[in-house]
Amino acid sequence: MKKRKTLENAYISMFCRELYMLIEAGAGPAESIMMLNEYEAAEAGKAIMDDVLKALDAGSTLSDALRQTGYFPGYMVNMLALGEKTGRMTATLKALADFYDRQDRIEVSIKNAVFYPLIVLIMMVAIMLILIVQVLPMFNETFHRMGVQMNALAAGFMRFGAWLNGASLALDIIIGVIVFFVILIWTIPSFRNSLFGGFRKKWGHRGLMGDIATVRFMSALSLTTASGLDTEDAVLNAAAVSGGAKNVDRKHKECLKLLGEGNTLFESIYRTGLISSRDNKMLMLGARGGLADEVMEQIVARKERRLQDKIDKIIARLEPTLVIISSVLIGIVLLSVMLPLMSIMTSIG
């Protein structure tokens, strides 16, 4: 199998949903891939579909054909292989489409939570640097010619600006190193996964990261149980997608231990703290009525909405805070210039 860059969650979700619709309508896997290839506009997408078709023509199953391309994630092809074995391939494709659609929404929310405040922060720092390094020295020189000194605060800003000018080479090196690491993170998936994996291992159970891990676990668990996997294997597969942090992995192991002691799946995930008592009650009632999969989907959707609301609240608080801080700092710098200027104007008047 060739090792290639894994496709984005949005593309995988769309691919699974289109396959689901075609196969549900009566088309076979090879015929469905041919139809997708026919309507594929991007050359890269056509190349992927060609690789899948070659593997299917050679006698591979759909899951094996997708695995051989190297573009599709292992979790997806494993779940699809399970659906093929249990005769639930269309249901698995639909569940995979929903799963990767949720993963895409979570990723977009996280990017928005980081990107916009980061842009505001960069602009704030840039404006402050221009004022301190370029503007203040010009006013200081003008005031010096008039026999007026700037106040202590402005003088402190100027000394800091002078220090920045003196350390420009070191700062350029530091900025270069940061840019280099950003490029590495952006272009090398293995490096990015290793770096984020270390971060997730240490802090992945706290706050927002913990909520994201819980949503991913419940979403993956909903998919694996709907695909016909037995409870212990379902937990193991869901843990592989959402684990990484020590405390999160501990909850997964505890859940497996409770299952081994004879507890039901829903009782086990409730006792490990992954769902609330209300969610556990709904799951128990749903299981009695044969609607456990539907109830699980509802719980995942509700958890995802709460996660989105939490991310939106963080953005709503962070952006105004950064704007207020930048406005205050810029105002202080401008006042440190305007006060001596007002003093000169008063003396002239």
C-alpha positions in Angstrom: 0.0 0.0 0.0 1.3 3.5 -0.9 1.7 6.0 1.9 0.1 9.3 0.8 -1.4 12.3 2.4 -4.8 11.4 3.8 -7.8 13.2 2.3 -9.6 15.9 4.1 -12.6 15.1 6.3 -14.9 17.1 4.1 -13.9 15.2 1.0 -14.2 11.8 2.7 -17.7 12.7 4.0 -18.9 13.7 0.6 -17.3 10.6 -1.0 -19.0 8.3 1.5 -22.4 10.0 1.1 -22.2 9.8 -2.7 -21.2 6.1 -2.6 -24.1 5.5 -0.1 -26.6 7.0 -2.5 -25.4 5.2 -5.5 -25.1 1.8 -3.9 -28.5 2.3 -2.1 -30.0 3.0 -5.5 -28.8 -0.5 -6.8 -25.4 0.3 -8.3 -22.4 -2.0 -7.5 -19.2 -0.6 -6.0 -17.3 -0.6 -9.4 -20.2 1.0 -11.2 -20.5 3.6 -8.4 -16.8 4.5 -8.6 -17.1 4.8 -12.4 -20.0 7.2 -12.0 -18.1 9.3 -9.4 -15.1 9.4 -11.7 -17.2 10.5 -14.6 -18.5 13.5 -12.7 -15.2 14.3 -10.9 -13.9 17.7 -12.0 -10.5 17.7 -10.3 -7.7 15.8 -11.9 -6.4 14.7 -8.5 -9.9 13.2 -7.7 -9.9 11.4 -11.1 -6.5 9.9 -10.3 -7.8 8.6 -7.0 -10.9 7.1 -8.6 -8.7 5.5 -11.3 -6.6 3.8 -8.6 -9.7 2.5 -6.9 -11.1 1.2 -10.2 -7.9 -0.7 -11.0 -8.0 -2.4 -7.6 -11.6 -3.3 -8.0 -11.0 -4.7 -11.5 -8.2 -6.8 -10.0 -10.8 -8.5 -7.7 -10.3 -6.4 -4.5 -13.3 -5.5 -2.3 -14.2 -1.8 -2.0 -12.5 -1.4 1.4 -9.3 -3.1 0.1 -9.4 -1.0 -3.0 -9.6 2.2 -0.9 -6.9 1.0 1.4 -4.5 0.3 -1.5 -4.7 3.9 -2.7 -3.1 5.1 0.5 -5.4 8.2 0.5 -8.1 7.1 2.8 -7.7 6.8 6.6 -7.4 3.4 8.2 -10.4 4.0 10.5 -12.7 4.5 7.5 -11.5 1.5 5.5 -11.7 -0.7 8.6 -15.3 0.3 9.3 -16.2 -0.2 5.7 -14.6 -3.7 5.7 -16.7 -4.5 8.8 -19.8 -3.3 7.0 -19.0 -5.5 4.0 -18.6 -8.5 6.3 -21.8 -7.9 8.2 -23.9 -7.0 5.1 -24.4 -3.4 6.3 -22.2 -1.6 3.8 -24.7 1.1 2.9 -25.6 1.8 6.5 -21.8 2.0 7.3 -21.2 4.4 4.4 -24.0 6.7 5.6 -22.7 6.5 9.2 -19.1 7.2 7.9 -20.4 10.2 5.9 -22.1 11.6 9.1 -19.0 10.9 11.2 -16.5 12.6 8.9 -18.9 15.5 8.5 -18.9 16.0 12.2 -15.1 15.7 12.3 -14.9 18.4 9.6 -17.2 20.8 11.6 -15.1 20.3 14.7 -11.9 21.0 12.8 -13.3 24.2 11.2 -14.5 25.4 14.6 -11.1 24.8 16.2 -9.4 26.6 13.3 -11.8 29.6 13.6 -11.2 29.7 17.4 -7.5 30.0 16.8 -7.2 31.9 13.4 -9.3 35.0 14.0 -7.9 35.9 17.5 -4.4 35.2 16.1 -4.9 37.6 13.3 -6.1 40.3 15.7 -3.1 39.6 18.0 -0.6 39.8 15.1 -2.2 43.1 14.0 -2.0 44.5 17.5 1.7 43.6 17.9 2.5 45.0 14.4 0.8 48.4 15.2 2.5 48.6 18.6 5.9 47.9 17.1 5.5 50.5 14.4 4.5 53.1 17.1 7.3 52.2 19.4 10.1 51.7 16.9 9.2 54.3 14.2 6.7 56.9 15.5 7.9 57.7 19.0 11.6 58.4 18.1 10.4 60.9 15.5 8.3 62.8 18.0 11.1 62.6 20.6 13.5 64.2 18.2 11.0 66.9 17.4 10.3 67.6 21.1 14.0 67.6 21.9 14.5 70.4 19.4 11.8 72.4 21.1 13.3 71.8 24.5 10.6 69.5 25.7 11.1 66.1 27.2 8.7 63.2 26.8 7.2 61.7 30.0 8.6 58.6 31.7 6.1 56.2 30.2 6.9 57.3 26.6 10.7 57.2 27.5 10.2 53.6 28.7 8.5 52.7 25.4 11.3 54.3 23.5 14.0 52.4 25.4 12.1 49.2 24.7 12.0 50.2 21.0 15.7 50.9 21.0 16.4 47.5 22.5 14.3 45.9 19.8 16.3 47.8 17.1 19.5 46.6 18.8 18.3 43.0 18.9 16.9 43.0 15.4 19.3 40.2 14.2 18.3 37.9 17.1 14.7 38.7 16.6 15.0 37.9 12.9 16.6 34.6 13.7 13.8 33.8 16.2 11.1 34.8 13.7 12.8 32.7 11.0 12.9 29.6 13.3 9.2 30.1 14.1 8.3 30.4 10.4 10.4 27.3 9.6 8.5 25.3 12.3 5.2 26.6 11.0 6.2 25.4 7.5 7.2 22.0 8.9 3.9 21.7 10.7 1.9 22.7 7.6 3.7 20.5 5.1 4.8 17.4 7.0 1.9 15.4 8.4 4.1 13.1 10.4 5.8 16.0 12.2 2.5 17.7 12.8 0.9 14.6 14.2 3.9 14.0 16.4 3.8 17.5 17.8 0.1 17.7 18.3 0.2 14.1 19.7 2.6 15.3 22.4 0.4 18.3 23.2 -2.8 16.1 23.3 -1.1 13.6 25.5 -0.3 16.2 28.2 -3.3 18.5 27.9 -5.9 16.7 25.8 -8.1 15.9 28.7 -8.6 19.5 29.9 -11.3 22.0 29.1 -12.2 22.3 25.4 -9.7 19.6 24.4 -11.4 17.1 26.7 -14.8 18.0 25.3 -13.6 17.5 21.8 -12.2 14.1 22.8 -15.5 13.1 24.3 -17.5 14.1 21.2 -15.1 12.2 18.9 -15.3 9.1 21.1 -19.1 9.2 21.2 -19.3 9.9 17.5 -17.0 7.0 16.7 -18.8 4.7 19.1 -22.1 5.5 17.4 -20.5 4.6 14.1 -18.9 1.3 15.3 -22.0 0.0 17.1 -24.2 0.9 14.1 -21.8 -1.1 11.9 -22.4 -4.2 13.8 -19.2 -4.4 15.8 -19.3 -6.1 19.3 -19.1 -3.7 22.3 -15.5 -4.2 23.3 -14.2 -3.9 19.7 -16.5 -0.8 19.3 -14.9 0.9 22.3 -11.4 0.0 21.2 -12.0 1.4 17.7 -13.6 4.6 19.1 -10.7 5.0 21.6 -8.2 4.8 18.7 -9.8 7.8 17.1 -10.3 10.0 20.2 -7.5 8.9 22.5 -4.0 10.2 23.1 -4.3 12.0 26.4 -3.5 10.0 29.6 -6.7 10.7 31.4 -8.8 10.1 28.3 -7.1 6.8 27.7 -7.6 5.9 31.3 -11.4 6.4 30.9 -11.3 4.1 27.8 -9.5 1.4 29.7 -11.9 1.7 32.6 -14.8 1.4 30.2 -13.3 -1.8 28.8 -12.8 -3.1 32.3 -16.4 -2.5 33.2 -17.5 -4.3 30.0 -15.3 -7.3 30.9 -17.0 -7.4 34.3 -20.4 -7.9 32.6 -21.8 -4.3 32.5 -23.7 -3.1 29.5 -22.0 -0.7 27.1 -24.2 2.2 28.1 -23.7 1.5 31.8 -19.9 1.3 31.3 -19.6 4.6 29.4 -21.9 6.3 32.0 -19.8 5.1 35.0 -16.6 6.3 33.3 -18.1 9.8 33.1 -18.4 10.0 29.3 -22.2 10.6 29.3 -24.5 12.2 31.8 -27.2 10.3 33.8 -29.9 11.8 31.5 -28.1 10.5 28.4 -27.7 7.1 30.1 -31.4 7.0 30.9 -32.2 7.8 27.2 -29.9 5.1 26.0 -31.4 2.5 28.3 -34.9 3.3 27.2 -33.8 3.4 23.5 -32.1 0.0 23.9 -35.4 -1.4 25.2 -37.3 -0.1 22.3 -34.7 -1.1 19.7 -33.7 2.6 19.0 -30.3 2.6 20.7 -28.5 3.7 17.5 -31.0 6.6 16.9 -30.7 7.8 20.5 -26.9 7.6 20.3 -27.0 9.8 17.2 -29.1 12.3 19.1 -26.7 12.4 22.0 -23.7 12.9 19.7 -25.6 15.7 17.9 -26.4 17.4 21.2 -22.8 17.1 22.5 -21.6 18.6 19.2 -23.9 21.5 19.5 -22.7 22.2 23.0 -19.1 22.0 21.9 -19.8 24.4 19.1 -21.5 26.8 21.5 -18.5 26.6 23.8 -16.1 27.4 21.0 -18.3 30.3 19.9 -18.3 31.7 23.4 -14.5 31.5 23.6 -14.2 33.4 20.3 -16.9 35.9 21.4 -14.9 36.6 24.6 -11.4 36.5 23.1 -11.7 38.8 20.2 -13.2 41.8 22.1 -10.6 41.3 24.8 -7.8 41.5 22.4 -9.3 44.6 20.7 -9.8 46.3 24.1 -6.2 45.5 25.1 -4.8 46.8 21.8 -6.9 49.9 22.0 -5.7 50.7 25.5 -2.0 50.1 24.7 -2.3 52.2 21.5 -4.1 54.9 23.4 -1.4 55.0 26.1 1.3 55.4 23.5 -0.6 58.2 21.7 -1.4 60.0 25.0 2.3 59.8 25.9 2.9 61.8 22.6 -0.1 64.1 22.8 0.5 65.3 26.4 3.9 67.0 25.7 2.4 68.3 22.4 -0.5 69.9 24.4 2.1 71.4 26.8 3.9 73.0 23.9 0.7 74.4 22.4 -0.4 75.8 25.8 3.0 77.5 26.2 2.8 79.0 22.7 -0.8 80.2 23.3 
